[in-house]
Amino acid sequence: MKLIRFRAGDSVLYGVLEGDDVYTIEGDPFDQYRIERSSKQALGEVVLLAPVLPSKVVAVGINYRDHAEEFGHEIPDEPVLFMKPSTAVIGPDDDIILPISSQRVDYEAEIAAVVKKSARDVSERDAREYILGYTCLNDVTARDLQRKDGQWTRAKSFDTFCPIGPCVQTDLDPNNLSVVSRLNGALRQNSNTSHFIFPLFRLFSFVSGIMTLLPGDIVTTGTPSGVGAMAPGDLVEVEVEGIGVLRNRVIAAGQS
């Protein structure tokens, strides 16, 4: 099932996407809900929003061997974590804004898990029951600032630096899915979650042993090799098998 969050007129609603049809759901998407079949609208008649509003986004810095080699990193013994603020989150078709303070901003295609219920000290075996589903994520990064600072907070945290969407796919096995990015239609990244250094459920368990994860929070999983710079006017796409395509335009700061 593809859960979405959307705007219809003046209302912001949760719903289910079936093909090109949108149905409103009644109830809590993180608990009990039902699909309101009488509410059908065409996808083109609504505006898709970020499918969830996380209190935090917990990310992994190095989780594909090819990406570690790309940047000359050693393979870590444990996941390398950082966080992105909730204010970085945007949805499908929202603009990524390039900050004035950076001369190199990169795309990074990822699959991310969305937390279903409060999770603390969850075992790898039990992780699946704490996950609502999975979404596409672009871990936008000011690469020059990342190198300059030596740590990643500033480089990862600008407003608009965490596009997510277009939906949360609830019926998916995350262990063998293609993850790709395209820039202006040209393939840039192309890998598979089977190449993770740390599998998704292990990551989820590791993170929940450090901090309590709340419903709607995101645990994302790292990016494969092939990251690269974006420029104003570019269209960047992140596609994860079984979920869909997340598209965002890139604009300069101050551009409308």
Secondary structure, DSSP 8 states (H G I E B T S, - for coil): -EEEEEEETTEEEEEEEETTEEEEEEE-TTS-EEE-GGG-EEGGGSEE--S---S-EEEES--BHHHHHHTT----SS--EEEE-GGGEE-TT--EEE-TT-S-EEE-EEEEEEE-S-BSS--TTTGGGGEEEEEEEE--EEHHHHHHHSSSHHHHHSTT-EEEEEEEE-S--TTS-EEEEEETTEEEEEEEGGGBSS-HHHHHHHHHTTS-B-TT-EEE----S--EE--TT-EEEEEETTTEEEEEEEEETT--
